[in-house]
């Protein structure tokens, strides 16, 4: 978790992680705050679990990230919002 904490800049959004939440600042000026319920290992990455109601499709309320020094990669979601792979750099 310590490797994840801090500010990460991407093409369409910036992420700021602390121990309890993720603040997303989108390039269109909108903000979103997601409360973290837990963080678990996932292969070479970290799976971040979010507080919220279960998803209708039964997928996890979680996102998997890979960290390599100053690069953070949000893996593409297979369920839920089916979000794309996103890459961020420390900023």
Buried (B, 14 or more C-beta within 10 A) or exposed (E): EEEBEBBBBBEEBBBBBEEEEBBBBEEEEEEEEBEBEEBEEBEEBBBBBBEEEEEEEEBBBBBBBBBEEEEBBBBEBEEBEEEEEBEBEEE
